[in-house]
Amino acid sequence: MESYDLYVEKLGGLVEEVRGQGHPVREFDVDPDPKVLIDQLPLRIGPGSQEGIILRGDTHAELGKPAAGSSAFVMWTTDTSLVRDGRVTLVGPDMDAATATALPLGQVLIVGGKMLGKQEQPLLEQKQYLSSLLEGYMVKSSPGRVWSRVSKAAAAKGFDFEMLGKALIAILKTELPQVESVEVLFVTSGKDEIEKLERIAAQVRVLGKAFRRDALREKGHELIDCTMGTDCASCDVKPDCDDIRDVVKIRKRRDRSNVVWASRAEGEGSK
């Protein structure tokens, strides 16, 4: 198998199952053009748009905290007909329901592009977490999970899951030119649905790990399985790992500096 096509179909079956159980399912068809999406967003988007920590007192909504449940993964395919470009699906309540209690958060990105391959796997996984790319949205993430906060200031500007989906689509298409189509699924209906989503995620991550390893081998890297756990200090190859991390950081900064972002605010400022 060279992509996630089978799991895209499984995901569609899960959404229909949840719909049949009476959970609300809303579908938004947004403009798939990233420049239009960036112009539509009332929030800054791009590197450094979210500065600092969103404190609890400034938080409108908390999503995906461990007690509530969270699952996040990304799938890609070269068959763009499997991806409903610009479709954002929300299974469960929207942001306004998170003011009283933290909502669980399932987030799945389905990405299509005829030129996509194993080499894009690490970048796609990285971009799903948004990092500091969206004003008013702070992500505390770990692999396979998104735990995030939405600021009160962002909520006052209408921040909801449709807007978050727009931001994800715009970011993927702006920073990865191989991406032709993006579909986003959010699940907030409950822990049971997150657990069902996680069963698909577990299989997806096994395939993703294989893709990452294949991509590194194709570049001529020798792969060594780490057996030290978290005890890096006593590991003989720690200096090599540190060097690799430094190179990765430099490359990320270089790649990001080459991306041209056209935000609504910049467009207005140039008039």
GUKOLGU-630156 format. One record per residue: residue in one letter; x, y, z of N, C-alpha, C, CB in turn. Coordinates in steps of 0.02 Angstrom, whole numbers, plus 50000, padded with zeros to 5 digits. Glycine has a CB too. Layout:
N
A, X, Y, Z, X, Y, Z, X, Y, Z, X, Y, Z
...
// end
This chain:
271
M, 50043, 49940, 50000, 50000, 50000, 50000, 50044, 50062, 50000, 49952, 50000, 50062
E, 50032, 50109, 49954, 50074, 50168, 49948, 50041, 50231, 49974, 50093, 50177, 49876
S, 49980, 50226, 49999, 49948, 50283, 50030, 49894, 50258, 50078, 49917, 50331, 49976
Y, 49853, 50304, 50102, 49806, 50286, 50155, 49735, 50275, 50128, 49804, 50341, 50207
D, 49728, 50257, 50065, 49662, 50254, 50033, 49612, 50211, 50073, 49668, 50227, 49963
L, 49633, 50153, 50096, 49589, 50109, 50134, 49563, 50143, 50197, 49625, 50044, 50152
Y, 49606, 50181, 50230, 49587, 50213, 50293, 49543, 50275, 50282, 49649, 50232, 50333
V, 49550, 50306, 50224, 49504, 50360, 50205, 49433, 50333, 50202, 49524, 50393, 50138
E, 49426, 50274, 50173, 49360, 50242, 50169, 49335, 50222, 50238, 49363, 50180, 50123
K, 49378, 50196, 50280, 49358, 50178, 50348, 49335, 50239, 50387, 49417, 50144, 50385
L, 49368, 50295, 50378, 49349, 50356, 50413, 49280, 50378, 50392, 49400, 50412, 50399
G, 49265, 50375, 50327, 49198, 50392, 50303, 49145, 50348, 50334, 49195, 50387, 50228
G, 49160, 50283, 50342, 49114, 50238, 50374, 49101, 50255, 50447, 49139, 50167, 50369
L, 49153, 50277, 50482, 49146, 50297, 50552, 49100, 50358, 50558, 49214, 50312, 50583
V, 49109, 50407, 50515, 49067, 50467, 50517, 48994, 50449, 50507, 49088, 50518, 50464
E, 48981, 50404, 50459, 48912, 50384, 50446, 48883, 50344, 50505, 48908, 50342, 50382
E, 48925, 50305, 50538, 48903, 50267, 50597, 48883, 50316, 50652, 48958, 50220, 50621
V, 48923, 50366, 50664, 48909, 50414, 50717, 48847, 50455, 50699, 48969, 50461, 50728
R, 48840, 50472, 50636, 48780, 50508, 50613, 48718, 50467, 50627, 48785, 50526, 50538
G, 48722, 50402, 50614, 48665, 50357, 50625, 48647, 50350, 50698, 48680, 50290, 50597
Q, 48694, 50365, 50742, 48680, 50361, 50815, 48648, 50425, 50841, 48744, 50347, 50853
G, 48637, 50473, 50796, 48602, 50534, 50816, 48645, 50593, 50835, 48558, 50519, 50872
H, 48710, 50585, 50829, 48754, 50642, 50844, 48750, 50694, 50788, 48827, 50618, 50853
P, 48751, 50758, 50805, 48748, 50809, 50753, 48811, 50807, 50709, 48740, 50879, 50783
V, 48801, 50809, 50644, 48856, 50811, 50596, 48845, 50871, 50551, 48862, 50745, 50555
R, 48890, 50919, 50553, 48884, 50978, 50510, 48941, 50979, 50459, 48885, 51043, 50552
E, 48925, 50998, 50399, 48975, 51000, 50345, 48978, 51070, 50316, 48958, 50948, 50290
F, 49038, 51096, 50312, 49049, 51163, 50284, 49092, 51156, 50222, 49083, 51211, 50337
D, 49071, 51186, 50168, 49111, 51187, 50107, 49141, 51256, 50100, 49068, 51168, 50044
V, 49206, 51261, 50114, 49240, 51326, 50113, 49278, 51333, 50047, 49288, 51333, 50173
D, 49297, 51394, 50032, 49335, 51407, 49970, 49403, 51371, 49975, 49344, 51483, 49958
P, 49420, 51328, 49927, 49482, 51291, 49931, 49545, 51331, 49914, 49479, 51232, 49887
D, 49536, 51394, 49891, 49593, 51435, 49873, 49625, 51464, 49937, 49571, 51493, 49825
P, 49688, 51447, 49951, 49718, 51470, 50014, 49722, 51546, 50019, 49787, 51442, 50021
K, 49732, 51581, 49964, 49736, 51654, 49967, 49668, 51684, 49987, 49758, 51683, 49899
V, 49614, 51655, 49962, 49547, 51677, 49981, 49535, 51663, 50055, 49493, 51643, 49938
L, 49554, 51604, 50078, 49544, 51586, 50148, 49582, 51632, 50195, 49566, 51514, 50160
I, 49644, 51647, 50178, 49684, 51692, 50220, 49652, 51761, 50223, 49756, 51698, 50193
D, 49625, 51783, 50166, 49592, 51848, 50164, 49528, 51849, 50205, 49577, 51867, 50091
Q, 49493, 51791, 50208, 49430, 51787, 50244, 49440, 51785, 50320, 49392, 51726, 50222
L, 49496, 51757, 50342, 49506, 51748, 50414, 49515, 51815, 50450, 49566, 51702, 50427
P, 49478, 51826, 50504, 49486, 51888, 50542, 49545, 51885, 50591, 49422, 51904, 50581
L, 49583, 51831, 50589, 49640, 51821, 50632, 49704, 51819, 50591, 49632, 51757, 50674
R, 49759, 51839, 50622, 49824, 51833, 50588, 49841, 51760, 50578, 49879, 51869, 50629
I, 49872, 51744, 50521, 49891, 51676, 50506, 49960, 51677, 50474, 49839, 51641, 50460
G, 50002, 51631, 50493, 50070, 51628, 50469, 50119, 51624, 50527, 50085, 51689, 50426
P, 50183, 51616, 50513, 50233, 51608, 50566, 50231, 51664, 50618, 50302, 51605, 50535
G, 50229, 51644, 50682, 50231, 51693, 50736, 50165, 51728, 50750, 50281, 51743, 50722
S, 50110, 51705, 50720, 50046, 51739, 50729, 50020, 51733, 50801, 49994, 51711, 50681
Q, 50033, 51676, 50834, 50015, 51669, 50904, 50078, 51674, 50946, 49980, 51601, 50917
E, 50084, 51728, 50983, 50143, 51740, 51025, 50126, 51727, 51098, 50169, 51812, 51015
G, 50169, 51689, 51130, 50161, 51678, 51202, 50107, 51627, 51219, 50146, 51742, 51235
I, 50094, 51623, 51284, 50048, 51573, 51311, 49980, 51604, 51321, 50075, 51545, 51378
I, 49927, 51566, 51306, 49859, 51588, 51323, 49844, 51563, 51393, 49806, 51560, 51271
L, 49841, 51609, 51441, 49829, 51591, 51510, 49757, 51569, 51521, 49846, 51649, 51557
R, 49746, 51533, 51576, 49679, 51508, 51589, 49627, 51564, 51592, 49678, 51469, 51655
G, 49645, 51620, 51622, 49598, 51676, 51627, 49581, 51707, 51561, 49626, 51727, 51673
D, 49623, 51697, 51510, 49612, 51724, 51443, 49583, 51672, 51396, 49676, 51752, 51415
T, 49567, 51613, 51423, 49545, 51557, 51381, 49469, 51555, 51373, 49569, 51491, 51410
H, 49446, 51552, 51311, 49375, 51543, 51296, 49358, 51469, 51294, 49357, 51576, 51230
A, 49400, 51428, 51263, 49385, 51357, 51255, 49449, 51316, 51261, 49352, 51343, 51187
E, 49443, 51259, 51294, 49499, 51211, 51298, 49477, 51147, 51263, 49520, 51198, 51372
L, 49519, 51123, 51219, 49501, 51066, 51176, 49553, 51011, 51182, 49495, 51089, 51103
G, 49528, 50949, 51189, 49572, 50892, 51185, 49618, 50880, 51244, 49612, 50897, 51126
K, 49602, 50907, 51303, 49645, 50894, 51361, 49641, 50819, 51378, 49624, 50938, 51423
P, 49691, 50791, 51410, 49693, 50718, 51421, 49631, 50689, 51453, 49752, 50702, 51464
A, 49602, 50724, 51501, 49542, 50697, 51533, 49482, 50694, 51487, 49525, 50739, 51594
A, 49481, 50738, 51437, 49424, 50741, 51391, 49433, 50693, 51332, 49414, 50811, 51365
G, 49496, 50682, 51312, 49510, 50637, 51256, 49530, 50674, 51193, 49451, 50594, 51242
S, 49579, 50646, 51157, 49602, 50678, 51096, 49634, 50626, 51050, 49651, 50735, 51112
S, 49627, 50637, 50985, 49660, 50596, 50935, 49672, 50639, 50873, 49618, 50532, 50917
A, 49732, 50636, 50845, 49747, 50677, 50787, 49792, 50638, 50740, 49779, 50744, 50807
F, 49777, 50640, 50676, 49820, 50609, 50626, 49806, 50638, 50558, 49811, 50532, 50625
V, 49852, 50624, 50511, 49847, 50650, 50443, 49856, 50592, 50395, 49899, 50707, 50430
M, 49817, 50593, 50341, 49822, 50542, 50289, 49830, 50576, 50221, 49760, 50495, 50290
W, 49869, 50547, 50176, 49876, 50576, 50110, 49862, 50523, 50057, 49948, 50605, 50101
T, 49844, 50547, 49999, 49829, 50503, 49942, 49847, 50538, 49877, 49755, 50481, 49943
T, 49867, 50499, 49828, 49879, 50527, 49762, 49815, 50527, 49720, 49934, 50488, 49725
D, 49762, 50494, 49746, 49697, 50493, 49713, 49655, 50551, 49739, 49660, 50424, 49724
T, 49659, 50608, 49706, 49626, 50668, 49731, 49550, 50662, 49731, 49647, 50728, 49690
S, 49523, 50613, 49696, 49450, 50604, 49695, 49424, 50581, 49763, 49429, 50553, 49641
L, 49469, 50555, 49806, 49449, 50533, 49873, 49443, 50590, 49923, 49498, 50481, 49898
V, 49466, 50649, 49904, 49468, 50706, 49950, 49418, 50759, 49926, 49540, 50736, 49954
R, 49372, 50777, 49970, 49324, 50830, 49954, 49356, 50897, 49972, 49256, 50819, 49992
D, 49389, 50925, 49923, 49429, 50985, 49935, 49387, 51042, 49964, 49463, 51008, 49870
G, 49410, 51069, 50022, 49374, 51124, 50054, 49318, 51102, 50100, 49346, 51169, 50002
R, 49309, 51037, 50110, 49256, 51013, 50155, 49282, 51010, 50226, 49230, 50943, 50132
V, 49246, 51042, 50272, 49260, 51039, 50344, 49200, 51006, 50377, 49275, 51110, 50374
T, 49210, 50950, 50409, 49155, 50913, 50442, 49165, 50916, 50518, 49153, 50839, 50418
L, 49111, 50933, 50552, 49112, 50936, 50626, 49061, 50886, 50653, 49097, 51008, 50651
V, 49085, 50837, 50691, 49043, 50788, 50724, 49040, 50807, 50798, 49070, 50715, 50714
G, 48983, 50835, 50819, 48977, 50856, 50888, 48970, 50931, 50895, 49036, 50832, 50928
P, 48973, 50956, 50957, 48962, 51028, 50970, 49020, 51071, 50947, 48950, 51039, 51044
D, 49004, 51135, 50936, 49055, 51183, 50914, 49088, 51217, 50974, 49022, 51237, 50867
M, 49130, 51266, 50962, 49170, 51298, 51014, 49129, 51326, 51071, 49210, 51353, 50983
D, 49069, 51352, 51056, 49030, 51384, 51109, 49012, 51337, 51165, 48966, 51414, 51080
A, 49011, 51271, 51151, 48996, 51223, 51204, 49056, 51210, 51249, 48973, 51157, 51172
A, 49114, 51234, 51231, 49175, 51222, 51270, 49185, 51273, 51325, 49234, 51221, 51225
T, 49141, 51323, 51330, 49150, 51374, 51382, 49136, 51346, 51452, 49104, 51434, 51369
A, 49091, 51297, 51457, 49075, 51269, 51522, 49121, 51211, 51540, 49002, 51245, 51523
T, 49142, 51172, 51491, 49185, 51114, 51504, 49229, 51102, 51444, 49143, 51052, 51521
A, 49286, 51070, 51455, 49331, 51055, 51400, 49301, 51004, 51353, 49399, 51031, 51426
L, 49306, 51015, 51289, 49281, 50968, 51239, 49335, 50918, 51220, 49255, 51005, 51177
P, 49316, 50855, 51206, 49363, 50811, 51174, 49378, 50837, 51103, 49336, 50738, 51171
L, 49433, 50815, 51074, 49449, 50838, 51007, 49481, 50783, 50965, 49497, 50898, 51011
G, 49445, 50765, 50913, 49474, 50724, 50861, 49487, 50768, 50801, 49428, 50664, 50843
Q, 49546, 50763, 50771, 49563, 50804, 50713, 49597, 50760, 50661, 49608, 50864, 50733
V, 49567, 50757, 50602, 49596, 50717, 50548, 49602, 50760, 50486, 49552, 50654, 50534
L, 49660, 50759, 50455, 49671, 50793, 50392, 49679, 50741, 50337, 49734, 50839, 50395
I, 49639, 50748, 50284, 49645, 50705, 50225, 49671, 50748, 50169, 49575, 50672, 50206
V, 49730, 50731, 50143, 49766, 50774, 50097, 49776, 50737, 50031, 49834, 50796, 50127
G, 49762, 50771, 49976, 49771, 50741, 49911, 49819, 50780, 49867, 49705, 50736, 49876
G, 49856, 50743, 49826, 49902, 50776, 49779, 49936, 50723, 49736, 49955, 50818, 49817
K, 49935, 50733, 49672, 49964, 50683, 49626, 50039, 50674, 49637, 49951, 50702, 49554
M, 50072, 50725, 49664, 50144, 50722, 49675, 50163, 50706, 49747, 50176, 50787, 49654
L, 50114, 50691, 49789, 50129, 50675, 49859, 50161, 50606, 49864, 50065, 50678, 49902
G, 50205, 50599, 49913, 50238, 50535, 49924, 50264, 50531, 49995, 50294, 50525, 49874
K, 50305, 50479, 50006, 50331, 50467, 50074, 50373, 50525, 50100, 50372, 50403, 50074
Q, 50405, 50561, 50055, 50448, 50615, 50077, 50409, 50670, 50113, 50485, 50645, 50018
E, 50345, 50677, 50097, 50304, 50730, 50129, 50275, 50708, 50196, 50247, 50749, 50083
Q, 50282, 50645, 50215, 50253, 50620, 50276, 50273, 50661, 50338, 50273, 50547, 50287
P, 50337, 50673, 50351, 50355, 50711, 50411, 50327, 50782, 50412, 50430, 50715, 50417
L, 50328, 50816, 50354, 50303, 50885, 50352, 50228, 50887, 50364, 50320, 50917, 50285
L, 50191, 50841, 50334, 50119, 50839, 50344, 50102, 50828, 50418, 50087, 50784, 50301
E, 50139, 50783, 50450, 50127, 50770, 50521, 50142, 50832, 50563, 50169, 50711, 50545
Q, 50194, 50867, 50544, 50213, 50927, 50582, 50161, 50982, 50575, 50281, 50954, 50557
K, 50136, 50993, 50515, 50090, 51048, 50501, 50021, 51038, 50534, 50081, 51057, 50427
Q, 50002, 50976, 50550, 49936, 50965, 50579, 49928, 50998, 50647, 49923, 50891, 50585
Y, 49983, 51015, 50680, 49980, 51043, 50748, 49977, 51119, 50749, 50038, 51020, 50788
L, 49985, 51152, 50693, 49979, 51225, 50687, 50032, 51264, 50724, 49912, 51246, 50711
S, 50056, 51239, 50780, 50109, 51272, 50817, 50089, 51345, 50832, 50176, 51270, 50779
S, 50129, 51393, 50809, 50114, 51464, 50823, 50087, 51500, 50761, 50176, 51500, 50848
L, 50054, 51463, 50717, 50035, 51489, 50652, 49967, 51525, 50650, 50033, 51434, 50603
L, 49929, 51523, 50704, 49862, 51554, 50703, 49850, 51594, 50767, 49807, 51499, 50696
E, 49834, 51657, 50758, 49821, 51702, 50814, 49764, 51675, 50857, 49804, 51772, 50788
G, 49775, 51677, 50923, 49722, 51657, 50969, 49713, 51582, 50978, 49659, 51686, 50948
Y, 49759, 51543, 50950, 49753, 51470, 50954, 49820, 51442, 50976, 49731, 51439, 50886
M, 49823, 51417, 51038, 49885, 51390, 51066, 49879, 51314, 51071, 49899, 51420, 51135
V, 49928, 51279, 51044, 49927, 51206, 51043, 49978, 51179, 51092, 49941, 51179, 50972
K, 49954, 51137, 51138, 49997, 51098, 51181, 49989, 51026, 51156, 49979, 51105, 51259
S, 50033, 51004, 51113, 50022, 50940, 51079, 50075, 50889, 51098, 50020, 50950, 51004
S, 50057, 50827, 51089, 50104, 50772, 51092, 50087, 50728, 51032, 50102, 50732, 51161
P, 50132, 50683, 51012, 50117, 50643, 50952, 50049, 50609, 50956, 50171, 50592, 50941
G, 50010, 50620, 50904, 49944, 50587, 50901, 49889, 50621, 50939, 49951, 50518, 50925
R, 49902, 50682, 50964, 49850, 50715, 51004, 49857, 50791, 50995, 49856, 50696, 51078
V, 49800, 50825, 50994, 49800, 50898, 50995, 49764, 50921, 51058, 49767, 50928, 50931
W, 49801, 50955, 51101, 49772, 50985, 51161, 49783, 51061, 51152, 49806, 50958, 51229
S, 49729, 51098, 51147, 49735, 51168, 51127, 49690, 51213, 51168, 49719, 51176, 51053
R, 49707, 51278, 51163, 49666, 51330, 51195, 49648, 51383, 51143, 49703, 51362, 51255
V, 49588, 51409, 51149, 49565, 51464, 51107, 49556, 51525, 51152, 49497, 51446, 51070
S, 49584, 51581, 51132, 49580, 51640, 51174, 49512, 51673, 51170, 49635, 51690, 51154
K, 49496, 51712, 51222, 49433, 51750, 51222, 49433, 51802, 51165, 49423, 51785, 51290
A, 49492, 51830, 51151, 49497, 51879, 51097, 49480, 51848, 51029, 49567, 51911, 51095
A, 49504, 51785, 51018, 49489, 51751, 50956, 49414, 51733, 50952, 49531, 51687, 50949
A, 49386, 51713, 51009, 49315, 51696, 51011, 49272, 51757, 50995, 49295, 51668, 51080
A, 49294, 51815, 51017, 49257, 51877, 51003, 49256, 51893, 50929, 49286, 51935, 51042
K, 49305, 51865, 50892, 49308, 51875, 50819, 49273, 51818, 50782, 49380, 51880, 50797
G, 49238, 51775, 50819, 49199, 51723, 50787, 49234, 51657, 50777, 49176, 51747, 50722
F, 49287, 51645, 50814, 49325, 51583, 50805, 49281, 51522, 50818, 49386, 51582, 50851
D, 49280, 51476, 50770, 49243, 51413, 50778, 49280, 51359, 50738, 49169, 51420, 50754
F, 49251, 51299, 50733, 49285, 51245, 50699, 49288, 51255, 50623, 49252, 51179, 50714
E, 49239, 51289, 50596, 49244, 51305, 50525, 49305, 51349, 50512, 49179, 51341, 50500
M, 49316, 51398, 50556, 49373, 51443, 50548, 49439, 51405, 50557, 49369, 51501, 50597
L, 49440, 51359, 50606, 49500, 51319, 50617, 49514, 51275, 50556, 49492, 51276, 50680
G, 49462, 51247, 50527, 49471, 51207, 50466, 49498, 51249, 50409, 49405, 51176, 50445
K, 49473, 51310, 50401, 49499, 51355, 50349, 49574, 51367, 50359, 49461, 51422, 50350
A, 49594, 51379, 50422, 49664, 51393, 50436, 49708, 51332, 50418, 49673, 51411, 50510
L, 49686, 51273, 50436, 49725, 51213, 50421, 49732, 51203, 50345, 49691, 51151, 50452
I, 49678, 51213, 50308, 49681, 51206, 50235, 49728, 51258, 50205, 49610, 51214, 50205
A, 49723, 51320, 50228, 49765, 51373, 50202, 49839, 51360, 50216, 49745, 51441, 50231
I, 49854, 51336, 50276, 49923, 51324, 50296, 49953, 51267, 50255, 49928, 51308, 50370
L, 49917, 51212, 50248, 49944, 51155, 50211, 49957, 51174, 50138, 49896, 51096, 50215
K, 49910, 51209, 50108, 49917, 51226, 50037, 49970, 51280, 50026, 49851, 51248, 50008
T, 49979, 51323, 50075, 50029, 51376, 50068, 50100, 51349, 50077, 50016, 51432, 50118
E, 50109, 51307, 50126, 50177, 51285, 50143, 50198, 51221, 50106, 50181, 51273, 50217
L, 50151, 51184, 50077, 50168, 51123, 50041, 50137, 51126, 49971, 50144, 51060, 50079
P, 50175, 51148, 49921, 50147, 51157, 49854, 50123, 51092, 49822, 50198, 51188, 49809
Q, 50146, 51034, 49848, 50123, 50970, 49820, 50050, 50955, 49839, 50167, 50914, 49844
V, 50024, 50990, 49889, 49956, 50978, 49912, 49906, 51012, 49865, 49947, 51004, 49985
E, 49862, 50973, 49836, 49811, 50999, 49790, 49742, 51005, 49823, 49806, 50954, 49729
S, 49728, 50961, 49870, 49661, 50961, 49902, 49668, 50941, 49975, 49613, 50913, 49865
V, 49624, 50970, 50016, 49625, 50957, 50088, 49554, 50952, 50114, 49664, 51012, 50127
E, 49541, 50900, 50153, 49477, 50892, 50188, 49493, 50885, 50262, 49437, 50830, 50161
V, 49451, 50914, 50305, 49464, 50915, 50377, 49404, 50886, 50414, 49479, 50987, 50402
L, 49418, 50843, 50462, 49366, 50815, 50506, 49382, 50831, 50578, 49359, 50738, 50496
F, 49332, 50859, 50614, 49338, 50869, 50686, 49285, 50827, 50721, 49329, 50944, 50705
V, 49303, 50796, 50777, 49256, 50756, 50817, 49258, 50782, 50888, 49273, 50680, 50814
T, 49200, 50805, 50913, 49196, 50832, 50981, 49138, 50801, 51020, 49187, 50908, 50979
S, 49108, 50749, 50992, 49045, 50722, 51020, 49055, 50684, 51085, 49013, 50677, 50970
G, 49114, 50655, 51097, 49123, 50619, 51159, 49183, 50572, 51157, 49061, 50580, 51177
K, 49200, 50544, 51215, 49258, 50500, 51220, 49248, 50436, 51181, 49272, 50484, 51292
D, 49187, 50411, 51177, 49175, 50348, 51140, 49194, 50356, 51067, 49101, 50327, 51146
E, 49175, 50413, 51038, 49192, 50425, 50968, 49267, 50436, 50958, 49152, 50485, 50941
I, 49299, 50468, 51007, 49371, 50478, 51004, 49407, 50410, 51006, 49396, 50523, 51062
E, 49382, 50364, 51047, 49412, 50298, 51051, 49404, 50259, 50985, 49381, 50258, 51108
K, 49347, 50267, 50952, 49338, 50235, 50887, 49385, 50265, 50836, 49264, 50242, 50863
L, 49393, 50330, 50839, 49439, 50365, 50793, 49511, 50342, 50806, 49433, 50441, 50801
E, 49527, 50332, 50869, 49595, 50312, 50888, 49612, 50242, 50862, 49603, 50315, 50964
R, 49562, 50199, 50855, 49575, 50132, 50828, 49598, 50137, 50755, 49512, 50088, 50833
I, 49568, 50183, 50717, 49591, 50196, 50649, 49660, 50228, 50651, 49541, 50240, 50610
A, 49669, 50275, 50697, 49732, 50312, 50703, 49791, 50265, 50716, 49727, 50364, 50759
A, 49780, 50214, 50757, 49834, 50168, 50774, 49861, 50133, 50712, 49810, 50115, 50825
Q, 49815, 50114, 50667, 49836, 50082, 50604, 49870, 50133, 50558, 49776, 50051, 50569
V, 49844, 50193, 50556, 49873, 50245, 50514, 49944, 50261, 50536, 49829, 50309, 50516
R, 49956, 50263, 50601, 50023, 50281, 50626, 50075, 50227, 50610, 50021, 50292, 50701
V, 50054, 50164, 50609, 50101, 50111, 50590, 50123, 50121, 50518, 50067, 50041, 50597
L, 50076, 50137, 50474, 50092, 50150, 50404, 50135, 50212, 50397, 50028, 50157, 50362
G, 50118, 50265, 50436, 50157, 50327, 50434, 50229, 50316, 50455, 50125, 50379, 50478
K, 50240, 50275, 50506, 50308, 50260, 50529, 50347, 50225, 50474, 50307, 50216, 50592
A, 50315, 50178, 50439, 50348, 50144, 50384, 50366, 50192, 50328, 50303, 50088, 50356
F, 50321, 50240, 50313, 50335, 50289, 50261, 50395, 50333, 50280, 50273, 50333, 50249
R, 50397, 50354, 50344, 50453, 50397, 50366, 50520, 50360, 50360, 50443, 50419, 50438
R, 50520, 50297, 50380, 50581, 50257, 50377, 50603, 50247, 50304, 50572, 50188, 50411
D, 50555, 50232, 50260, 50571, 50223, 50190, 50600, 50287, 50160, 50509, 50201, 50150
A, 50570, 50344, 50178, 50593, 50408, 50151, 50665, 50422, 50173, 50547, 50465, 50175
L, 50682, 50406, 50235, 50750, 50417, 50260, 50799, 50370, 50225, 50753, 50407, 50335
R, 50778, 50308, 50215, 50823, 50260, 50181, 50836, 50282, 50109, 50792, 50189, 50181
E, 50784, 50308, 50076, 50792, 50331, 50007, 50842, 50389, 50003, 50725, 50352, 49977
K, 50849, 50427, 50057, 50897, 50482, 50059, 50967, 50458, 50081, 50873, 50536, 50107
G, 50973, 50393, 50095, 51038, 50366, 50112, 51054, 50368, 50186, 51091, 50402, 50076
H, 51004, 50382, 50229, 51017, 50385, 50301, 51016, 50314, 50330, 50965, 50430, 50336
E, 51063, 50302, 50375, 51063, 50239, 50411, 51019, 50246, 50472, 51136, 50218, 50431
L, 50971, 50200, 50481, 50924, 50205, 50536, 50945, 50161, 50594, 50853, 50187, 50513
I, 50943, 50190, 50653, 50960, 50153, 50714, 50902, 50159, 50762, 51026, 50179, 50747
D, 50876, 50102, 50784, 50822, 50103, 50833, 50849, 50122, 50901, 50786, 50034, 50835
C, 50817, 50171, 50933, 50839, 50193, 50999, 50815, 50144, 51051, 50812, 50264, 51014
T, 50862, 50120, 51093, 50845, 50072, 51146, 50855, 50102, 51215, 50886, 50009, 51139
M, 50872, 50166, 51218, 50888, 50198, 51282, 50828, 50227, 51318, 50939, 50252, 51271
G, 50770, 50228, 51284, 50712, 50258, 51315, 50722, 50332, 51324, 50696, 50225, 51382
T, 50712, 50357, 51385, 50720, 50429, 51399, 50788, 50446, 51430, 50664, 50453, 51445
D, 50832, 50395, 51438, 50896, 50406, 51471, 50948, 50427, 51419, 50918, 50342, 51509
C, 50939, 50487, 51390, 50984, 50510, 51337, 51053, 50525, 51365, 50955, 50573, 51304
A, 51057, 50547, 51428, 51121, 50569, 51455, 51174, 50513, 51454, 51112, 50594, 51526
S, 51153, 50450, 51461, 51201, 50395, 51464, 51210, 50360, 51397, 51178, 50344, 51516
C, 51184, 50390, 51344, 51187, 50360, 51277, 51251, 50382, 51241, 51124, 50377, 51236
D, 51287, 50335, 51210, 51349, 50350, 51176, 51338, 50392, 51112, 51384, 50286, 51157
V, 51279, 50388, 51082, 51268, 50424, 51019, 51229, 50489, 51030, 51230, 50380, 50970
K, 51224, 50512, 51092, 51189, 50574, 51105, 51217, 50634, 51065, 51191, 50590, 51179
P, 51283, 50642, 51060, 51309, 50699, 51019, 51284, 50697, 50947, 51385, 50698, 51020
D, 51279, 50637, 50918, 51254, 50631, 50850, 51181, 50652, 50846, 51262, 50559, 50823
C, 51141, 50631, 50894, 51070, 50650, 50896, 51062, 50726, 50903, 51033, 50614, 50954
D, 51105, 50756, 50945, 51102, 50828, 50955, 51118, 50865, 50890, 51150, 50850, 51011
D, 51169, 50840, 50854, 51187, 50870, 50790, 51129, 50867, 50740, 51249, 50837, 50761
I, 51097, 50809, 50738, 51040, 50800, 50692, 50984, 50848, 50709, 51014, 50727, 50694
R, 50969, 50856, 50773, 50916, 50902, 50793, 50933, 50974, 50773, 50905, 50899, 50870
D, 50996, 50993, 50780, 51017, 51061, 50761, 51007, 51072, 50686, 51090, 51074, 50780
V, 51026, 51022, 50646, 51018, 51027, 50573, 50944, 51033, 50555, 51049, 50966, 50538
V, 50902, 50993, 50588, 50830, 50995, 50574, 50801, 51063, 50590, 50793, 50941, 50615
K, 50822, 51093, 50646, 50797, 51159, 50665, 50817, 51212, 50614, 50824, 51179, 50734
I, 50880, 51209, 50591, 50903, 51257, 50541, 50864, 51249, 50476, 50978, 51248, 50527
R, 50852, 51187, 50456, 50815, 51175, 50393, 50744, 51200, 50398, 50816, 51101, 50376
K, 50712, 51189, 50456, 50644, 51213, 50465, 50641, 51289, 50459, 50616, 51191, 50533
R, 50688, 51324, 50490, 50689, 51397, 50486, 50700, 51420, 50415, 50744, 51426, 50532
R, 50744, 51386, 50379, 50758, 51405, 50309, 50697, 51393, 50266, 50817, 51365, 50282
D, 50666, 51335, 50274, 50607, 51320, 50233, 50551, 51369, 50245, 50583, 51249, 50246
R, 50541, 51388, 50309, 50487, 51434, 50326, 50500, 51503, 50299, 50477, 51436, 50402
S, 50565, 51523, 50297, 50581, 51590, 50272, 50569, 51596, 50197, 50653, 51607, 50288
N, 50566, 51539, 50162, 50555, 51539, 50090, 50481, 51540, 50071, 50588, 51480, 50058
V, 50437, 51532, 50121, 50365, 51531, 50107, 50338, 51602, 50106, 50328, 51489, 50161
V, 50300, 51618, 50055, 50271, 51685, 50049, 50200, 51683, 50076, 50271, 51710, 49975
W, 50188, 51722, 50129, 50122, 51725, 50159, 50090, 51792, 50141, 50125, 51716, 50236
A, 50027, 51789, 50119, 49991, 51851, 50102, 49930, 51855, 50147, 49970, 51851, 50026
S, 49937, 51888, 50204, 49882, 51893, 50251, 49836, 51951, 50234, 49908, 51900, 50323
R, 49776, 51948, 50260, 49728, 52002, 50249, 49755, 52067, 50276, 49661, 51985, 50282
A, 49786, 52065, 50335, 49812, 52125, 50367, 49868, 52156, 50324, 49839, 52109, 50438
E, 49912, 52114, 50295, 49966, 52140, 50255, 49938, 52173, 50192, 50016, 52085, 50237
G, 49885, 52141, 50164, 49855, 52169, 50104, 49825, 52237, 50116, 49802, 52123, 50077
E, 49793, 52245, 50174, 49763, 52310, 50190, 49816, 52362, 50203, 49717, 52303, 50251
G, 49873, 52338, 50234, 49925, 52386, 50250, 49961, 52412, 50190, 49973, 52355, 50297
S, 49958, 52375, 50134, 49994, 52396, 50074, 49954, 52444, 50032, 50014, 52337, 50034
K, 49891, 52456, 50050, 49849, 52500, 50009, 49865, 52573, 50022, 49775, 52487, 50024
// end
